[in-house]
Amino acid sequence: MGKTIMITGAGSGLGKGTAIGLAKEGHKVIATVENHPQVTGLKEAAGAAGVELEIVKMDITNPDDRERMKRYEYDIFVADAAVNEGGPIWEVPMSALRQLFEVNVFSTLETARIAAEHFVEKRQGKIIFMSSMAGTMASAYKGLYASSKHALEAIAKSLRQEMEEFNVQVATINPGPFDTGFNDRAVEEKWEWFDADKHHTSVDKLKESEQGLENQLDPQMMIDKMVEVIPQDHHKFRTAYPEDTAENMRKEEKKNWEIEI
């Protein structure tokens, strides 16, 4: 039986592909995008795929836009909207870090709270947070994004327990490194503010940290997994994919107990 699924961040990347993929499977999809040009782009992509989407302009950082969520009826809410930025966490402008948390943590939580209220009234529903492998992993020059996803993991874990009495499910999806352009933009962004004459971090080390971009995966793999998992009535609290990413997450959590300084 088809579900009604609201997904934020559907204007690009995994969110866009998943919205279209879910619609292909017969689900009603309310796809929210950040701005009006993305509305046009998503309409064209949906038309080319032969599916219909209900597309809503909703910048999750805009309180008026968030109010639009309250107009809709849905069975599942997927919090996918996010931004990314790299660089040394001790030298990146604090304004960039605050903006990243505003999107990835505070505004994401505000949309999840609206969904929670909606589902509590119905006594059923599911909230899925799009986390990341960075939700449990962190490394040099990737700490900004990872710290925001670590926060999201804690929110999801707490909310899952709090929602149990209301018959509302909460879960995370944790993608590995997929070639959607999201990670590439994060790499490029730091060169907008980084100044080798002013900052202390080695330029060579920063460039070395970008080498992982060469090994990114086909995003369709992740889209297919999300289309599979999101509508399911029951699945694991955390879906990390692919499996080698899940295994690397497990290994890093274990290694953290063994590191000495």
N, C-alpha and C positions, 0 to 999 in steps of 0.2 A: 504494500500500500504506500502511495506517495506521501512524502512529508512536505511541510512548508518550512523552508530553511532561509533564515536571514544571515547573510555573510557580509562583514565589513571588508574594506580594502580590496574590493572586487574589480578595481579599475586596471589592475596590472598583475603580472606574475602568477603565483600559485592561486591567489584568490580569484583572479579572472578565469583561469583555466578550470578551476573547481566549480565555479558558478555555472559555467557552460556545461561541464561534465555532469553535474547533478541534474540540470534541466534535461539533458539527453536521456537520463535514467527515469524521467517522468516525475521528478519532484518539482514543486513550485518554489522558485528561488527569488527571494527579495535581495537584490544585489546592490549594496551601497558603495558609492565611489566618492572620492575626495572633492572633485571639482566638475564643472560642467563639460569641459572638453573630454573627460573620461566617460561621461554619460554617452556622448556621441560615439566614442571609440568602442565602448562595450555594446552599444546597440548594433553597430556595424558587425562586430565579431559574432554576436548572437545570431544575427540575420544570416551571416555566412555559414554558421553551424546549423542553421535550420531550427533554432529553438527560440522560445520566448522567455524573457526575463522581466521582472518588475524592477526597474532600475531607479535608484533613489540617490540624489546628491546629498551626501552626509559626511562632512568633515567632522571626525569624531572629537576634535578639539573645540568645536563650535557648539556652545550650549543650545542655541536655537536649532541647529541641525540635529543634535541628540534628541531634542524633544520630538522630532519626527518619528523616532522609534516607537513612541507610545501609540501611534496611529495604527500599528500593524499587528496582525495575529500571526504567530509562527510557532512551530513545534521545537525547533532547534535554532540556537543562536551561535554563530561562529565568529569569534573576535579575531579577525585576520589582519586588520590594518596595523602597519608598523613602519618605522623608519630605521635606518642603519647608518652608523658612522664609525670609522676606525681612527686609530691614532693612540699615542701614549696617554693613558688616562690621567696622568699627573700634569700634562701640559696642554691638553685640549681645552679650548675656551669653555668655561663653566656654562656659558649661555647655550652652547651646543649640547652639553650634557643635560641641562635642564629641559631643553626642547625635546630631546630624545625621550626622557622620562615622561614628559607631558603627554607624548603620543603613546609610547609603548606601555606605560604603567598607569598613569592617572586617568587619562581619557579612556583607555581600554577598560579600566575598572569601572568607570562611570557608565559605559555602555553595558557592561556585564551586570551592574546593579539594576539597571532598567530592565534587562532581560530577567534577572532573578525575581524582581517584583512581579513581572508578568507571569512567570511560571509558578510562583508561589500561590497566586490567585487561582490558577488552574489546577494546582496540585500535580503538575507533571511538566516535563520539559527537559531540555539538555543544553548546557553551555559548554562550548569547546573553545579553549584558548589556543591560538596558534603560538606555540612557544618555539623552540629551536633546540638543536644539539647544544647551543650556547646556554640553554636553560640549566645545564649541570656542568658545562665545560667553560673554561676561560683560559686565555693565553695572552701573551704580550701583544699590545696594540689592538686587541679586540675586546677590551674590558668594558667599553661603553655599552655596546649592544648586549654583551653577556650579562652585565649587572642588571640591565632592565629585564632580561628574560629570567634571571634568577629570581627577581622580585615577583614576576608573573607566576613562576612555579609555586612560590610560597602562597600567593593569593589563591591559586587554583586548589592547592592542597587543603587550605583552610576552608575555602568555600565548599569543597566537596563534602566535608564533614558537616558543615552548617546547613547544607541543603538537603541532607538525607531525610530529615523529619518531614520535609515537604514533598518528597518523592521527585526531587529534581536532581538530575545527574550533572556532574562536572568532570571534564577531562581535558587533557592537553594532547596536542599533536606536535611532534618534535622533528622537523625535517633536518636532513643532513645538508651537505653543500650542493645546491642545485643552481643551474645556470639560467637564472631568470633576469639577471642584470642587477638584482638587489645587492649582492655582495660587491659587484664591480663599482656600483655608485658609492658604496661606503669607502672603498679604497680611494676613489678619486676625490672624495669630499675633503679628506684631510689635507690635501695639497693646496686647498683654498686658503687655509690659515697657517699652515706650517711654514716657518721661516728658518732655514738652516743657520742664519746669522744670529738669530734670536733664541731659538730653542736648543736644548742640549741633546736630545735624542739623535742617535746616529741615522743619517739618511740611508746608509747601506742596510741597517737593520730594518728600517721601515719598508724598504723595497723588498728585502728578503721575505718579510711577512706576507707579501702579496703573491708569493709563488703558488699558494694553494688554489688560486683562481684558475690555474691551468688544469685542475683535476675535478672540475665541477661536473655534476651529473645532469642527465636529460630531465628537465622538469616534468615531462609527461609521466614519468614513473611515480613521482610524488603526487601529482594530480590524480592519477588512477587510484592510488592508495587512499587519498582523502575522500574521493567519491565513494569508495568502498566503505570506509569507516564511519563517516559523518552520519549517515542515515540509520546505522545499526541500532537496534534496541539495547544491545549489550556488547561491550568490548572493554579492553584494558583501560585503566585510568590514563596511562601514558602510552601513546603510539609513537615510537621512534622509528624512523625509516630512512635508509635501508638498514638491514640487520647489522652490517658492519659499523654503521653509525651508532646503533644501539649498544653494540659491544664496546665501542670506544668510550661511550658515556659511562658504562658500568666500570670500565677499567680506570677511568680518571677519578671517579668517586672513591674507588678503593685506594688508588694511589695517594689521594689527599691525606689518608690516615698514616701514610708511611714517609711522607716528605719530611726532611729535617732542614733546618736553616742554621 
